[in-house]
Amino acid sequence: MANTPTRLALLAGALALGVGFSTQAADAPAAPALVSGASAGMLAETCAGCHGTDGASVGPASPTLAGMDAAYFTELMQGFRDGKIYSTIMGRIAKGYSDEEFELMAGYFHAKPYVPAKQPFDQALAAKGKKFHDKFCEKCHSEGGAPLTGETKAKEESEAEEEEEGEEGGEEYQILAGQWTPYLVYAMEDFRADRREMPKKMKSKLKDLITKEGENGLTAIYAYYASQQ
């Protein structure tokens, strides 16, 4: 059965825009289509309630989308929609969008400037976290976990292909620097609980970090990412 809250939200949005569309019967198995001809900006606005205007999250558990790699965004949304990636609510939301609409939103958010979250952090802990990041995380999450663009992204992509041919990619395009700490903690919990598939390299590095530094090592890395404001 179609998701009733989603149907009502879409209908209200269409009426506000003055655009009509046909709804499906309540017992129809397929998800309703979005407004035909919606622009990238219109589609992106549907995310603002959780991820902030133009993808700049006001936190604390929703990640900022602005500046995100477009291909990674599309792949992530497809995974939510198709049930391949664990989520709490994104799986239900993503079912209302097509691949073309994902690509439009991906391009829109990628073009927006990344806005680091303004949040408290422990300076001494962040200093330790930088060292741990450089040792355990930097090879995949370059530039301290900041958004990758231009030559940096191309270089990382090339090195990843040469070093680990055939391994699932994309995780290196997650933005870590300046993301809300609670979001990063929840995301890591999902990986560690096998609710989301953890890349082999990440699993190995995380094991090394915990073995050598304990849980405080992760806490320090979170502080380092929070410090990048």
Long-range contacts (C-beta under 8 A, 24 or more apart in sequence): 1-26, 1-27, 1-29, 2-26, 2-28, 2-29, 2-30, 2-31, 2-32, 3-31, 3-92, 3-95, 3-96, 6-31, 6-32, 6-92, 6-93, 6-95, 6-96, 7-32, 10-34, 10-35, 10-96, 13-46, 17-42, 31-95, 31-96, 32-96, 33-98, 34-96, 34-97, 34-98, 34-101, 38-101, 38-104, 39-104, 40-104, 40-105, 40-107, 40-108, 41-108, 43-97, 43-101, 43-104, 43-105, 43-108, 44-105, 44-108, 44-109, 47-105, 54-109, 54-112, 55-109, 55-112, 56-112, 56-115, 57-117, 57-180, 57-183, 59-117, 59-119, 59-180, 59-182, 59-183, 60-119, 60-180, 60-181, 60-182, 60-183, 61-180, 61-182, 61-183, 61-186, 62-180, 62-183, 63-175, 63-179, 63-180, 63-183, 63-187, 64-114, 64-115, 64-116, 64-117, 64-175, 64-178, 64-179, 64-180, 65-109, 65-112, 66-109, 66-112, 66-113, 66-114, 66-115, 67-109, 67-110, 67-112, 67-113, 67-114, 67-147, 67-175, 68-106, 68-109, 68-110, 68-147, 68-173, 68-175, 69-110, 69-147, 69-148, 69-153, 69-173, 70-103, 70-106, 70-107, 70-109, 70-110, 71-106, 71-170, 71-173, 72-170, 72-173, 72-174, 73-102, 73-105, 73-106, 73-109, 73-110, 74-99, 74-102, 74-103, 74-106, 75-170, 76-170, 77-102, 77-105, 77-106, 78-102, 85-196, 86-190, 86-195, 86-196, 114-146, 114-147, 114-175, 114-178, 115-178, 116-177, 116-178, 116-179, 116-228, 116-229, 117-178, 117-179, 117-180, 117-226, 117-229, 118-229, 119-180, 119-181, 119-226, 119-229, 120-226, 121-181, 121-223, 121-226, 121-227, 122-223, 123-227, 125-219, 125-220, 125-223, 125-224, 126-220, 126-223, 126-224, 126-226, 126-227, 127-224, 128-220, 128-223, 128-224, 129-219, 129-220, 129-221, 129-222, 129-223, 129-224, 129-225, 129-227, 130-224, 132-209, 132-213, 132-217, 132-220, 132-221, 132-224, 133-221, 133-224, 133-225, 136-205, 136-206, 136-208, 136-209, 136-217, 136-221, 137-176, 137-205, 137-221, 139-201, 140-171, 140-172, 140-201, 140-202, 141-172, 141-174, 141-176, 142-172, 143-177, 144-176, 144-177, 144-224, 144-225, 144-228, 145-174, 145-175, 145-176, 145-177, 145-225, 145-228, 146-175, 146-176, 146-177, 146-178, 146-228, 147-175, 148-172, 148-173, 164-200, 164-201, 167-199, 167-200, 167-201, 168-197, 168-199, 171-199, 171-202, 176-225, 177-225, 177-228, 178-225, 178-226, 178-228, 178-229, 179-225, 181-222, 181-223, 181-225, 181-226, 184-222, 184-225, 185-222, 188-218
